[in-house]
Amino acid sequence: MPRSPPVCGGEGAELLTATYAPAAIRTGLGWTDEERVALRRANLSASLDAVKDSDQTGTRYWAKMVTEWKRLLAGRPGARRRTERGVGGVQKQWDKIRRGVSEFGFHYLAIKRLSLTGNSSEEDLTSAALARSCGLNIY
C-alpha cells in the first residue's frame, strides 16, 4: 500500500512529491495561422473540381486534403515537424475552423438583421460581428 506524501516541508517531501506527481501530459505543436490558411487552401484545392471530386469517398478526400496541405507547407521553417500531423489531427483542426466560421456567420447575420443606424459598411458589419462573437458590447 503506497504511503501518502508527508505534510509540506517534512523530511523527504521532495522525493515523495516527485513519486506521486501525475505523469506529464504531452501536447503537440499548436497550429499557426499559416498552417490554418494552408489548410483552407488545401480544402479548396481538394474540393474545386466538381467532375473529378464529387464522387470521392471521405477517406480519399481527406488523403488528398492532407497531401495538398503538406505540399503547401513544404519548405517553410519548421514544416517538416509540423507536417508529421496525420489525417486525424488535420480533421480535428478543420472541424474547429468550420465551427468557428459557422459561429461567426451566425453573429454576422444577427448584426445585419439589427439594421444599424447610418450607412454601415461591410467593414463596420464585420467589426460588429467580431465584437459580438467575442462577447463585447457593440453599443
HELIX and SHEET records of a PDB file:
HELIX    1   1 ALA A   13  TYR A   20  1                                   8    
HELIX    2   2 ASP A   33  SER A   47  1                                  15    
HELIX    3   3 ALA A   50  ASP A   53  1                                   4    
HELIX    4   4 GLY A   58  LEU A   73  1                                  16    
HELIX    5   5 ALA A   79  ARG A   82  1                                   4    
HELIX    6   6 VAL A   87  ARG A  113  1                                  27    
HELIX    7   7 GLU A  122  SER A  133  1                                  12    
END                                                                             
